[in-house]
């Protein structure tokens, strides 16, 4: 990837026929403390919140606090768990500290979701210093955090900055590099779902699709040297630009399934790992679905029951879920897919053909076996519910309307 391509895309220099949305994002390369000082000074921030985990070193914390003070901003450092989770002390501390903040700084990928949520909530600038190539969900137009067993989700259009420390990235550990690769590779499902949505609604940007596909393909061909972390981060930023440009429409079923798998499995997996595990299963499922005829004239989903089941699971209001389900179901018309079906099946088979290269590269980069982390029941419930998750649309939505997901539900009941 040409150096600066991510900056150009995120800076609004990307043009296409559909003239999609622009994002307020700046990418800066260099010593993060210096860049954060420059950003804080330019924003004239009086108070800045620094998000760190308990694993963040005291020396690094002191350097960032000093940089903020040098810019005239009073730093308030909040230490939270490595993952935000449902810890009440996290929620209380962050709500209190972010109340009067004028900017938020986060340096750890594991805390990015929480930082992004509170920055969007206050509509203030968010600065992310990329110390690792992990950037799952970075710059997403919609951000969420789970508080007291309820997923809080809001739109994010606040200014965002990415500071890239190339020297620190070279020292990223193998697990971080593997997770970054997993996040990018799982986008093969988003490619298919974006095509499907485009066929149904006309909301499709060819340039965006090709950019994302190219970034995923490029990630598959990276080496295992010290430059791999930077290359992966840049690929992830290109995909982030596509996600923003398409206003979040470039987001597939793997994201929804990963969200609903959180907390399941034999061990706690990161969002990137859960998406990676879901991607292979969903592509096989999509191939089977589109290869078979479907008669849905007599089938009507029990929307109320489905909304109630998902509401009790994720803590979101039943009415919100039901409204989303009905609006999504209104344009889930299989007949509109018929014209695109041959090309769609061809693309699915091409992407499925990448499986061998993807799994081999994941292992080369330090990835671990994820195949046995979930039971059939955990997979079936997550896939079934993913079709109803607010703010999402995927091939799973079509499967819900046709009754295909009912077959999965029936198989789960029979096994139990």
N, C-alpha and C positions, 0 to 999 in steps of 0.2 A: 504494500500500500504506500502511495506517495505521502511523504511527511507533510502534514498540513491539510490533508483531505478531510479528516474529521473536523478540524477547526472550520473549514469552509462550509461544510454541510451544516454543522451546528450553528454557525454564525449567520445562517439565512442566505447563503450564496447558492443554494441548490434551487434550480429552476426546472419546472416541468410543465406539461400541458394542463394538468389539473390545478396548478397553482394552489397547493395545499397550505396548511398553516405554517407559520414561522415560529420559532422559539427564541427566547432570550437566553442564550447560552454562550459563554466564552470559555475557550480552552487555552490555558497558559502553561508553558513548559519552563521548568527551572527549579531552583531551590524553593520548596513550598513555603518556608517561613517568610522569605522575601516576597513571594507572590501574594500571600495572604495579607501581608502588611500593605502592599500596593492596593489590593482590592478594598480592604477596610478603609484606607485613606480616601480612595476615590468615592466610596459610599458615604463618607462622613459619619460613620457609625459611632454612636456613643457607648453602646453596650453590645457585646457579642457573646453568644453562648458556644462553648466548645464541648462537643460530645466526645467522650472517651469511655473505653471500657476499663475494667479493673486491671486489664493486661497492658494497658498503655504505660510506657515507661515515664518516670518522673522527669527525666531529662528532656524527653520529647515534649511533654506537657509544658514544662517551663519555657522551652523555646517558642512554642506557639503562643503562649500567654504573653511573652515578651514582645512578639511581633504585633500582637493586637494592641498592646499598650503603646508601642512606638507609633502606631497609626492613630492614637487618640481614642481607642475603644476600650472600655472597661471589660476585661474578660471574666466570664463566669463559667467555670468548668463543672460539668455535671458528669459524674461517673455512673454508668448504668451497666447492666448485665451485657455479656457478649451478644446475646439475643434479647430483644426487648420483652417478648413473651407477655405474661399477665402479671408481672411483678408490680404490686401496688406502689411500692416505693419509687419505682421508675416513673410511673404515671404522675404521681404527686410531685416529684422533684422536677420533672420536665415541664409540666404545666406551669408550675410556679416560676421557674427560671426563664422560660421562654416568653413570659407575659409581657415584658418590656424590651425584649431583644430587638435589635435592628438588623442583625444578621446571625446566621448559624454556621458553624464550621464543624465538619466531621472528617476524620482521617482514617476511619476503619470501615471496611465494606460491610461488616456484620451489623453496624449501627446505622447504615445508610437509610433504611426504611423509616426508622424512628425519626431521624434528623429531617428527612424529606417531608414527613407528615407534619411535623411541627412548624417547619419553614412555610409549607403551603397553608397551614392553618392560620398563621400570622401574616401571610403574604409578604414575606421578607426574603432577601437573598439567601441562597444556600451555597456554601463553598465546600466542595469535596476534594480533599487532597488524596490523590490516588497513590497509595503505597503498595498496592497489589493489583494484579490484573482482574481480580474479582470485581465485577460491576453489574451484577444481576439486577435488572429492573432500574438501572441508573437512568435518570432523566425521564422516567415514565410520566405521561401526562395525567395519570391517576395514581395516587399513592394511598397506601393503607397501613394500618397498624392494629394489632389485636390488643384490646384493653378490656380487662375483666370479662374474658370469654366472649367478647363481641368485636367483630371486625369493623373498624371505623375506616371509611373510604371517602376521600375527597379529591376533587380535581386540583391539579397543581399547574399554575401558570406564572409562578413567581420566578424572578431572575435566578439563574443558576450558573455556577462557575466550576470548572474542572481544572485542577492544578495537577500536572503530570510531572512526577519526580522520576526521571528515567534511570537515575543511578539506583534508587531504592527498588525500583521495579526489577532490576537485574538480580536483586537478591531475594526475590519472592520464592517461597518454598514450593515444593512440588504439589502439595495438596491445593494450594491457591491457584497454581497454573492449571491443574486438571479441572478444578471447579469453573474457572473462567472458560475453558474450552467447552465444558459441558453446557454452560449457559448459552454459548453461541450455537453449538451444534443442535441443540434442541429446537432451534428456530426453524428447522425443516418442516415442523408441523405448522408453524405460523405461516409459512409460505403457502401451504395448501389451503389453510383456512382463509387466508386473505384472498386467494383466488376464488374460493367458494362464495365469500361475501360479495366480492366484486361482481360475480355472475348474477347474484340475486338482487343487488341494490344499485349496481353501476358505480359504486365507490371503489375504484381501483386505479392505482397510479402505476403504470408500467415501469417508469423510471425508479420509483421507490422499490418495487419488487425486485428489479434487476440489481439494485444496489445491495439490498439485503442478501440476495442469493449469492452475489459476488463476495460479500464479506464472509459468509458462511463457508463458501468454497475455499477462500483464501486461508481461513483458519485451519482447514483440513490439511493444508500443505505446509504448515509451519514446521520448523525444526524443533529440536529440544535444547537449543543453546540458550545463552543468557538473553538473547533478543526476543525470545518467544513471549515473555510476559507483556512487553510493550506492544508487540504485534497483535496479541489477543485483545489488549485494552483498546487499541485503535479500531479493531474490527467491531468490538462491542459498542464503541461510540458511534460508528457508522450506522449500526442497527438502531441505536438510540435515536439518531437523527431521523431515520425512517419512521420509527414509532411516533415521534413527535410530528413529523410532517404529515402523517396519515391520521393524526389526532387519536392515536391509540388503537386504530383499527387493525394495525399489524400486530396482532397478539392472538395466539392460537389456543387450542384446547389444552395444550401441555401446561400453560400457565394456570388455567383454572383447576386442572387436575392436581397440579403441584400444591396449590393453595389448600385444597381439600384433603390432601394427604399429610399435611403438617401435623405432627404429633403421632402419626401412625408409623408402623414399621418396626423392625427389630432394633434399629438404632436411629438416633436423630440425624436426619440428613438436611443439608442446606437446600434452599430453594432451587439452586442450580442443579443439584444432584437429583432432586425430585423431578424436575422438568426433563432432565436427561433420561431418567428411567421411564418416564411417561411417554416420551417421544417415540421410542421404538414400538411400543405397544399400540399407540394411537395410529401410527402410519399403517400398521398391519390391519388394524380395525377399519380405517378409512378405505384401504384397498378392498377389503372384503365387502364393505358396504356399497361402494360405488360399482362393484362388479356384479351386483345382484339386483334384479328388478324389485321394485317395492310398490305395493298397492296400499295406499293410505286413505282410501275414500271413506271407509267405515270406522277409522280410528280417530278418537279425540282424546288427548291426554287429560288426565285428571289434574288440571292445573292447581286447584285449591289444595289437594292432598300433597302434591309435589312442593308447593310453596311452603306449606306448614312443616313438612319434613326438613327442608333446607333451613327454614327459619330457626327451628329448634337446634340445628347443628351449628350454624355460624353466628346466631344471635342477631341477624338482620331482620327488620320488620317484614312480616308476611305480606303486607300490602305492597311494599317496595319490590319484593321478589315477584309477586304476581303480576304487577304492572310490566316489569321487564319481560317476563315469560310471554305475556300476551302480545307485546309489541314485537318481540323477536319471532314468535310463531307466525305473525301476520305476513312476514315476507319469506318464510321458509318454504318455498315452492320448488319441489323437485323438478317440475317441468321446465323451469328456467335453467336448470343445470344440464338438461339433455344436450343442448347445443355445444356445451363446453366439455362434455363428459369424455370424449376420446382424448383430447389434449390433457385433461385433468388426470386421467388414468395413466397416460404416458409419463407425466411429470411425477406422479406418485411412485411409479416403478423406477424412474431414474433416481429419485431421492432414497428409495429403499435400497437401491444398489450401492449407495454410499455407506451402508451400515458397516460393512467390513472395514473400510478405511477409518470410519469414525471410532469404532470400538478399539481398533488397533492403536490409533493415535491417542485416545483417552488413556489407554494402559501405558503407552510410552511416556506420557506426561506425568504419570504417577497416580492415575485414577484407580479406584478399587472396584471390585465386583458389586454391582447394585441389584443384580437379577433376582436375588432371593429375599429382598428386604420387606416385601409386602405379600400378604396372603391374597388369594383370589377374591375373598370377601372385601378386603380393603380396596383393591383395585376396582371392583365392580361398583361399590358404593360411591367412590370418588368420581368415576366416569359418569355414572348415572346422575349425580348431583351437579357435576360441572356444567351440564347443559342449562341449568337454571340459575347459575351464579350471576348476580346483577353486573351489568357493564361488560358482559362477554357475549360473543357469538362465535360459534365454530360449527364444524360438521356434526358435532354432537347434538346441536340444536335441530338439525335436519333429522337426525336419528331419533330424537325424542318425538318429533311430529309424525314420523312414519311408523312409530311403534317398535323400532329396532331396540331401543333401550329397555322396553318392557320385556323383551326376550332375555336380555342380560339380567334384569331384575328377577325374572322367573327362574333363571338358571341358578342364581344366588339362593333363592328360597328353596329350590329343590336340593341344593347341596347342603343347606342347613337342616 
